[in-house]
């Protein structure tokens, strides 16, 4: 297996040295195409990941026209249930 891989490498190297223009064109095309990876969503664009701040969001949806007092009561019940189960 090593012999086959070495032979393939030598053939590829000979081809690349004989076709420098094509190698430059292929490398340049791949370099330019690599800039399309971010907008197309294949890779992320952040160098440093967003830190986890230990926060979460809870969305409550009550009936239209709910009073502030009712909304406050429901919110307190959710908080109590969360603290009891934490």
The first five atom37 places (N, CA, C, CB, O) and aatype in JSON, in Angstrom:
{
  "aatype": [20, 20, 20, 20, 20, 20, 20, 20, 20, 20, 20, 20, 20, 20, 20, 20, 20, 20, 20, 20, 20, 20, 20, 20, 20, 20, 20, 20, 20, 20, 20, 20, 20, 20, 20, 20, 20, 20, 20, 20, 20, 20, 20, 20, 20, 20, 20, 20, 20, 20, 20, 20, 20, 20, 20, 20, 20, 20, 20, 20, 20, 20, 20, 20, 20, 20, 20, 20, 20, 20, 20, 20, 20, 20, 20, 20, 20, 20, 20, 20, 20, 20, 20, 20, 20, 20],
  "atom_mask": [
    [1, 1, 1, 1, 1],
    [1, 1, 1, 1, 1],
    [1, 1, 1, 1, 1],
    [1, 1, 1, 1, 1],
    [1, 1, 1, 1, 1],
    [1, 1, 1, 1, 1],
    [1, 1, 1, 1, 1],
    [1, 1, 1, 1, 1],
    [1, 1, 1, 1, 1],
    [1, 1, 1, 1, 1],
    [1, 1, 1, 1, 1],
    [1, 1, 1, 1, 1],
    [1, 1, 1, 1, 1],
    [1, 1, 1, 1, 1],
    [1, 1, 1, 1, 1],
    [1, 1, 1, 1, 1],
    [1, 1, 1, 1, 1],
    [1, 1, 1, 1, 1],
    [1, 1, 1, 1, 1],
    [1, 1, 1, 1, 1],
    [1, 1, 1, 1, 1],
    [1, 1, 1, 1, 1],
    [1, 1, 1, 1, 1],
    [1, 1, 1, 1, 1],
    [1, 1, 1, 1, 1],
    [1, 1, 1, 1, 1],
    [1, 1, 1, 1, 1],
    [1, 1, 1, 1, 1],
    [1, 1, 1, 1, 1],
    [1, 1, 1, 1, 1],
    [1, 1, 1, 1, 1],
    [1, 1, 1, 1, 1],
    [1, 1, 1, 1, 1],
    [1, 1, 1, 1, 1],
    [1, 1, 1, 1, 1],
    [1, 1, 1, 1, 1],
    [1, 1, 1, 1, 1],
    [1, 1, 1, 1, 1],
    [1, 1, 1, 1, 1],
    [1, 1, 1, 1, 1],
    [1, 1, 1, 1, 1],
    [1, 1, 1, 1, 1],
    [1, 1, 1, 1, 1],
    [1, 1, 1, 1, 1],
    [1, 1, 1, 1, 1],
    [1, 1, 1, 1, 1],
    [1, 1, 1, 1, 1],
    [1, 1, 1, 1, 1],
    [1, 1, 1, 1, 1],
    [1, 1, 1, 1, 1],
    [1, 1, 1, 1, 1],
    [1, 1, 1, 1, 1],
    [1, 1, 1, 1, 1],
    [1, 1, 1, 1, 1],
    [1, 1, 1, 1, 1],
    [1, 1, 1, 1, 1],
    [1, 1, 1, 1, 1],
    [1, 1, 1, 1, 1],
    [1, 1, 1, 1, 1],
    [1, 1, 1, 1, 1],
    [1, 1, 1, 1, 1],
    [1, 1, 1, 1, 1],
    [1, 1, 1, 1, 1],
    [1, 1, 1, 1, 1],
    [1, 1, 1, 1, 1],
    [1, 1, 1, 1, 1],
    [1, 1, 1, 1, 1],
    [1, 1, 1, 1, 1],
    [1, 1, 1, 1, 1],
    [1, 1, 1, 1, 1],
    [1, 1, 1, 1, 1],
    [1, 1, 1, 1, 1],
    [1, 1, 1, 1, 1],
    [1, 1, 1, 1, 1],
    [1, 1, 1, 1, 1],
    [1, 1, 1, 1, 1],
    [1, 1, 1, 1, 1],
    [1, 1, 1, 1, 1],
    [1, 1, 1, 1, 1],
    [1, 1, 1, 1, 1],
    [1, 1, 1, 1, 1],
    [1, 1, 1, 1, 1],
    [1, 1, 1, 1, 1],
    [1, 1, 1, 1, 1],
    [1, 1, 1, 1, 1],
    [1, 1, 1, 1, 1]
  ],
  "atom_positions": [
    [[0.84, -1.19, 0.0], [0.0, 0.0, 0.0], [0.88, 1.26, 0.0], [-0.95, 0.0, 1.22], [0.58, 2.24, -0.68]],
    [[1.97, 1.2, 0.77], [2.88, 2.35, 0.82], [3.48, 2.62, -0.55], [4.0, 2.11, 1.86], [3.64, 3.78, -0.95]],
    [[3.83, 1.56, -1.27], [4.45, 1.71, -2.58], [3.49, 2.41, -3.56], [4.88, 0.33, -3.15], [3.9, 3.29, -4.32]],
    [[2.23, 2.02, -3.51], [1.23, 2.64, -4.39], [1.05, 4.12, -4.06], [-0.13, 1.91, -4.28], [0.98, 4.97, -4.95]],
    [[0.99, 4.43, -2.77], [0.82, 5.82, -2.34], [2.04, 6.65, -2.73], [0.6, 5.89, -0.82], [1.89, 7.79, -3.18]],
    [[3.23, 6.1, -2.57], [4.45, 6.82, -2.95], [4.49, 7.06, -4.45], [5.69, 6.03, -2.5], [4.88, 8.14, -4.89]],
    [[4.1, 6.07, -5.24], [4.08, 6.22, -6.7], [3.07, 7.28, -7.12], [3.73, 4.87, -7.37], [3.35, 8.09, -8.0]],
    [[1.91, 7.3, -6.49], [0.89, 8.32, -6.78], [1.42, 9.7, -6.44], [-0.41, 8.04, -6.01], [1.21, 10.65, -7.19]],
    [[2.1, 9.82, -5.32], [2.66, 11.1, -4.9], [3.69, 11.59, -5.92], [3.3, 10.98, -3.51], [3.7, 12.77, -6.29]],
    [[4.56, 10.7, -6.38], [5.6, 11.08, -7.34], [4.96, 11.51, -8.66], [6.57, 9.91, -7.58], [5.38, 12.51, -9.25]],
    [[3.95, 10.77, -9.14], [3.26, 11.14, -10.38], [2.6, 12.51, -10.23], [2.2, 10.07, -10.76], [2.68, 13.36, -11.12]],
    [[1.94, 12.73, -9.09], [1.26, 14.01, -8.85], [2.27, 15.14, -8.79], [0.45, 13.96, -7.55], [2.03, 16.22, -9.34]],
    [[3.39, 14.92, -8.15], [4.42, 15.94, -8.05], [5.0, 16.27, -9.42], [5.53, 15.47, -7.11], [5.21, 17.44, -9.74]],
    [[5.26, 15.26, -10.24], [5.76, 15.5, -11.6], [4.75, 16.3, -12.41], [6.07, 14.17, -12.31], [5.12, 17.23, -13.13]],
    [[3.47, 15.94, -12.31], [2.43, 16.67, -13.04], [2.38, 18.12, -12.58], [1.05, 16.0, -12.84], [2.31, 19.04, -13.4]],
    [[2.42, 18.34, -11.24], [2.32, 19.7, -10.7], [3.5, 20.55, -11.17], [2.26, 19.66, -9.17], [3.32, 21.73, -11.49]],
    [[4.7, 19.99, -11.19], [5.86, 20.75, -11.64], [5.82, 21.04, -13.13], [7.14, 20.0, -11.3], [6.34, 22.06, -13.58]],
    [[5.2, 20.15, -13.9], [5.09, 20.36, -15.34], [3.94, 21.29, -15.7], [4.9, 19.03, -16.05], [3.9, 21.82, -16.81]],
    [[3.01, 21.5, -14.78], [1.81, 22.32, -15.04], [1.65, 23.39, -13.97], [0.54, 21.43, -15.1], [0.6, 23.48, -13.32]],
    [[2.68, 24.19, -13.79], [2.66, 25.2, -12.71], [1.51, 26.19, -12.87], [3.98, 25.96, -12.67], [0.89, 26.59, -11.89]],
    [[1.23, 26.58, -14.09], [0.14, 27.53, -14.33], [-1.2, 26.98, -13.86], [0.07, 27.88, -15.8], [-1.98, 27.7, -13.24]],
    [[-1.46, 25.72, -14.16], [-2.71, 25.09, -13.72], [-2.76, 24.98, -12.2], [-2.86, 23.7, -14.36], [-3.81, 25.19, -11.59]],
    [[-1.61, 24.66, -11.6], [-1.58, 24.55, -10.14], [-1.88, 25.91, -9.51], [-0.19, 24.02, -9.66], [-2.65, 25.99, -8.55]],
    [[-1.27, 26.99, -10.04], [-1.55, 28.33, -9.53], [-3.02, 28.69, -9.72], [-0.65, 29.37, -10.24], [-3.64, 29.27, -8.82]],
    [[-3.58, 28.35, -10.87], [-4.99, 28.66, -11.14], [-5.91, 27.9, -10.19], [-5.35, 28.32, -12.6], [-6.87, 28.47, -9.66]],
    [[-5.62, 26.63, -9.97], [-6.45, 25.83, -9.05], [-6.34, 26.36, -7.63], [-6.03, 24.33, -9.09], [-7.35, 26.52, -6.94]],
    [[-5.11, 26.65, -7.19], [-4.92, 27.16, -5.82], [-5.59, 28.52, -5.66], [-3.41, 27.26, -5.49], [-6.23, 28.78, -4.64]],
    [[-5.44, 29.38, -6.65], [-6.08, 30.7, -6.58], [-7.59, 30.6, -6.57], [-5.63, 31.56, -7.75], [-8.26, 31.32, -5.82]],
    [[-8.14, 29.72, -7.39], [-9.59, 29.52, -7.41], [-10.11, 29.0, -6.08], [-9.98, 28.55, -8.53], [-11.15, 29.44, -5.59]],
    [[-9.38, 28.07, -5.49], [-9.8, 27.54, -4.19], [-9.71, 28.61, -3.1], [-8.94, 26.33, -3.8], [-10.56, 28.66, -2.21]],
    [[-8.69, 29.46, -3.18], [-8.56, 30.55, -2.21], [-9.73, 31.51, -2.32], [-7.24, 31.29, -2.41], [-10.33, 31.88, -1.32]],
    [[-10.05, 31.91, -3.54], [-11.18, 32.83, -3.75], [-12.49, 32.17, -3.34], [-11.26, 33.28, -5.24], [-13.34, 32.81, -2.71]],
    [[-12.67, 30.9, -3.68], [-13.91, 30.19, -3.34], [-14.06, 30.02, -1.83], [-13.94, 28.82, -4.02], [-15.18, 29.92, -1.33]],
    [[-12.95, 29.99, -1.11], [-13.04, 29.8, 0.34], [-13.76, 30.96, 1.02], [-11.64, 29.63, 0.94], [-14.33, 30.79, 2.1]],
    [[-13.73, 32.14, 0.41], [-14.44, 33.29, 0.99], [-15.95, 33.12, 0.91], [-14.02, 34.57, 0.29], [-16.68, 33.79, 1.64]],
    [[-16.43, 32.25, 0.05], [-17.88, 32.02, -0.08], [-18.39, 31.07, 1.0], [-18.2, 31.46, -1.46], [-19.6, 30.93, 1.16]],
    [[-17.5, 30.41, 1.74], [-17.94, 29.44, 2.74], [-18.7, 30.09, 3.89], [-16.74, 28.68, 3.29], [-19.63, 29.48, 4.43]],
    [[-18.33, 31.3, 4.27], [-19.02, 31.97, 5.39], [-20.43, 32.41, 4.97], [-18.21, 33.19, 5.87], [-21.39, 32.05, 5.65]],
    [[-20.6, 33.19, 3.88], [-21.96, 33.61, 3.54], [-22.9, 32.46, 3.19], [-21.91, 34.57, 2.38], [-24.11, 32.57, 3.38]],
    [[-22.35, 31.36, 2.69], [-23.2, 30.21, 2.35], [-23.52, 29.36, 3.56], [-22.52, 29.36, 1.29], [-24.32, 28.43, 3.46]],
    [[-22.92, 29.66, 4.7], [-23.25, 28.96, 5.94], [-22.52, 27.66, 6.17], [-24.68, 28.7, 5.97], [-22.9, 26.89, 7.05]],
    [[-21.48, 27.38, 5.39], [-20.74, 26.14, 5.59], [-19.83, 26.21, 6.82], [-19.91, 25.82, 4.36], [-19.59, 25.2, 7.47]],
    [[-19.34, 27.41, 7.14], [-18.51, 27.6, 8.33], [-18.95, 28.86, 9.04], [-17.0, 27.67, 7.96], [-19.58, 29.73, 8.43]],
    [[-18.63, 28.98, 10.32], [-18.96, 30.17, 11.09], [-17.93, 31.25, 10.87], [-19.07, 29.84, 12.58], [-16.86, 31.01, 10.31]],
    [[-18.26, 32.45, 11.31], [-17.35, 33.57, 11.1], [-16.75, 34.09, 12.39], [-18.06, 34.68, 10.4], [-16.01, 35.08, 12.37]],
    [[-17.04, 33.46, 13.51], [-16.53, 33.95, 14.78], [-15.18, 33.32, 15.09], [-17.53, 33.66, 15.91], [-15.0, 32.11, 14.95]],
    [[-14.23, 34.16, 15.5], [-12.94, 33.64, 15.91], [-12.98, 33.19, 17.37], [-11.85, 34.69, 15.71], [-12.28, 32.26, 17.76]],
    [[-13.81, 33.87, 18.16], [-13.98, 33.51, 19.57], [-15.47, 33.23, 19.78], [-13.45, 34.65, 20.54], [-16.31, 34.07, 19.44]],
    [[-15.78, 32.08, 20.33], [-17.18, 31.71, 20.54], [-17.82, 32.63, 21.58], [-17.29, 30.24, 20.99], [-17.14, 33.15, 22.47]],
    [[-19.11, 32.83, 21.45], [-19.85, 33.63, 22.41], [-19.86, 32.9, 23.75], [-21.3, 33.9, 21.91], [-20.17, 31.71, 23.82]],
    [[-19.5, 33.63, 24.79], [-19.42, 33.01, 26.11], [-20.82, 32.76, 26.68], [-18.61, 33.9, 27.07], [-21.74, 33.55, 26.47]],
    [[-20.95, 31.67, 27.38], [-22.21, 31.35, 28.05], [-22.3, 32.2, 29.31], [-22.31, 29.82, 28.39], [-21.48, 32.06, 30.21]],
    [[-23.3, 33.06, 29.36], [-23.43, 33.95, 30.51], [-24.33, 33.33, 31.58], [-23.99, 35.3, 30.08], [-24.63, 33.99, 32.58]],
    [[-24.77, 32.1, 31.4], [-25.59, 31.44, 32.41], [-27.0, 32.01, 32.5], [-24.93, 31.54, 33.74], [-27.62, 31.95, 33.56]],
    [[-27.49, 32.55, 31.42], [-28.83, 33.13, 31.41], [-29.72, 32.33, 30.47], [-28.78, 34.62, 30.98], [-29.25, 31.66, 29.56]],
    [[-31.01, 32.43, 30.71], [-31.96, 31.84, 29.79], [-33.19, 32.72, 29.75], [-32.33, 30.38, 30.2], [-33.39, 33.57, 30.63]],
    [[-34.02, 32.54, 28.75], [-35.2, 33.35, 28.56], [-36.43, 32.46, 28.61], [-35.14, 34.12, 27.23], [-36.46, 31.37, 28.04]],
    [[-37.44, 32.94, 29.3], [-38.72, 32.24, 29.36], [-39.76, 33.16, 28.75], [-39.1, 31.84, 30.84], [-39.85, 34.34, 29.11]],
    [[-40.54, 32.64, 27.84], [-41.59, 33.43, 27.2], [-42.94, 32.9, 27.68], [-41.48, 33.36, 25.65], [-43.24, 31.72, 27.55]],
    [[-43.74, 33.79, 28.22], [-45.08, 33.43, 28.67], [-46.08, 34.12, 27.76], [-45.32, 33.83, 30.17], [-45.92, 35.29, 27.42]],
    [[-47.1, 33.4, 27.38], [-48.12, 33.98, 26.52], [-49.45, 33.85, 27.23], [-48.15, 33.3, 25.12], [-49.97, 32.74, 27.43]],
    [[-49.99, 34.97, 27.58], [-51.28, 35.0, 28.28], [-52.36, 35.48, 27.32], [-51.23, 35.91, 29.54], [-52.08, 35.95, 26.22]],
    [[-53.58, 35.35, 27.76], [-54.72, 35.77, 26.93], [-54.66, 37.27, 26.68], [-56.06, 35.39, 27.61], [-54.24, 38.04, 27.55]],
    [[-55.07, 37.69, 25.49], [-55.1, 39.14, 25.2], [-55.94, 39.87, 26.24], [-55.65, 39.41, 23.79], [-57.01, 39.41, 26.63]],
    [[-55.45, 41.02, 26.67], [-56.16, 41.83, 27.65], [-55.86, 41.45, 29.09], [-57.62, 41.72, 27.41], [-56.49, 41.98, 30.01]],
    [[-54.91, 40.55, 29.32], [-54.56, 40.17, 30.69], [-54.02, 41.4, 31.42], [-53.5, 39.02, 30.71], [-53.29, 42.21, 30.87]],
    [[-54.41, 41.49, 32.66], [-53.97, 42.64, 33.46], [-52.52, 42.47, 33.89], [-54.88, 42.82, 34.7], [-51.97, 41.37, 33.84]],
    [[-51.92, 43.57, 34.3], [-50.55, 43.52, 34.8], [-50.48, 42.64, 36.04], [-50.03, 44.94, 35.1], [-49.53, 41.88, 36.22]],
    [[-51.49, 42.75, 36.9], [-51.5, 41.95, 38.13], [-51.55, 40.46, 37.81], [-52.69, 42.35, 39.01], [-50.85, 39.67, 38.44]],
    [[-52.38, 40.07, 36.84], [-52.48, 38.67, 36.44], [-51.15, 38.18, 35.84], [-53.62, 38.48, 35.44], [-50.7, 37.08, 36.15]],
    [[-50.54, 39.0, 34.99], [-49.26, 38.64, 34.4], [-48.2, 38.49, 35.48], [-48.83, 39.69, 33.37], [-47.4, 37.55, 35.43]],
    [[-48.18, 39.4, 36.44], [-47.22, 39.33, 37.53], [-47.44, 38.06, 38.36], [-47.33, 40.58, 38.41], [-46.47, 37.41, 38.76]],
    [[-48.69, 37.71, 38.62], [-49.0, 36.51, 39.39], [-48.51, 35.25, 38.67], [-50.52, 36.41, 39.64], [-47.89, 34.38, 39.28]],
    [[-48.79, 35.15, 37.37], [-48.36, 33.98, 36.6], [-46.83, 33.9, 36.58], [-48.92, 34.06, 35.14], [-46.27, 32.81, 36.73]],
    [[-46.17, 35.03, 36.41], [-44.71, 35.05, 36.41], [-44.16, 34.56, 37.74], [-44.2, 36.45, 36.11], [-43.19, 33.79, 37.76]],
    [[-44.75, 34.98, 38.83], [-44.28, 34.54, 40.15], [-44.51, 33.04, 40.34], [-45.01, 35.33, 41.26], [-43.69, 32.36, 40.97]],
    [[-45.59, 32.52, 39.81], [-45.85, 31.09, 39.92], [-44.79, 30.29, 39.14], [-47.28, 30.75, 39.41], [-44.32, 29.25, 39.6]],
    [[-44.44, 30.77, 37.97], [-43.41, 30.09, 37.17], [-42.08, 30.12, 37.92], [-43.27, 30.74, 35.77], [-41.37, 29.12, 37.96]],
    [[-41.75, 31.27, 38.51], [-40.49, 31.38, 39.26], [-40.49, 30.43, 40.45], [-40.28, 32.83, 39.75], [-39.47, 29.78, 40.71]],
    [[-41.59, 30.34, 41.18], [-41.66, 29.44, 42.33], [-41.5, 27.98, 41.89], [-43.01, 29.62, 43.07], [-40.78, 27.21, 42.53]],
    [[-42.16, 27.6, 40.81], [-42.06, 26.24, 40.31], [-40.63, 25.91, 39.87], [-43.03, 26.02, 39.16], [-40.14, 24.81, 40.08]],
    [[-39.99, 26.88, 39.25], [-38.61, 26.65, 38.8], [-37.69, 26.48, 40.0], [-38.13, 27.81, 37.9], [-36.87, 25.57, 40.02]],
    [[-37.81, 27.33, 40.98], [-36.95, 27.24, 42.16], [-37.18, 25.96, 42.94], [-37.15, 28.43, 43.06], [-36.25, 25.4, 43.5]],
    [[-38.44, 25.49, 42.98], [-38.76, 24.28, 43.7], [-38.16, 23.05, 43.01], [-40.27, 24.13, 43.83], [-37.77, 22.08, 43.67]],
    [[-38.09, 23.09, 41.64], [-37.6, 21.95, 40.88], [-36.12, 22.05, 40.57], [-38.36, 21.81, 39.61], [-35.55, 21.11, 40.01]],
    [[-35.48, 23.13, 40.92], [-34.05, 23.32, 40.6], [-33.16, 22.57, 41.56], [-33.68, 24.79, 40.62], [-31.94, 22.61, 41.44]]
  ]
}
